[in-house]
Amino acid sequence: MSSVAQHTNIILCSACGNEAECNQQKFYPDNGWVLPFDTFGYYGGFSDDISVLVGERRSREWILCHDCVAKLLSVFPRLTATLERGLHNCENDTPCCEFAWRATSIFGKYEHNENGKLVPVSGAHYQVVENGKWIDAKESAEATGE
């Protein structure tokens, strides 16, 4: 039996300079964000890089680690309010941040109802963070009648 070594890429966060692991994608940090900042601009805006806007070149990017994304969202609560809860997966006993979600034991499980139709198993399929603790997601509980 052969084993395959898993290689982890490391990238530096543009905001704090700390190393961030890239396990899911080669050059994008796990549970981070990549912001193509040249595309934020427009004619007469804070920045105005017409060569990017007309497609002559690719935008430069800010790469943010998990902790810097969490800080950014904490600083701007009105921006945070536009996002849904549970932005990224965290399977730790203690949530890594207020924006995480984790699967429950019935996550992704289905059963046949009395009509033979395949339906999600009744109950909360995932949890979100409230006051620093895991709680069953209301959306999941409401959808299943729990």
Summary of the structure (lengths in Angstrom):
residues: 146
radius of gyration: 20.2
end to end distance: 45.5
largest distance: 61.9
contacts: 346
relative contact order: 0.12
helix: 20%
strand: 24%
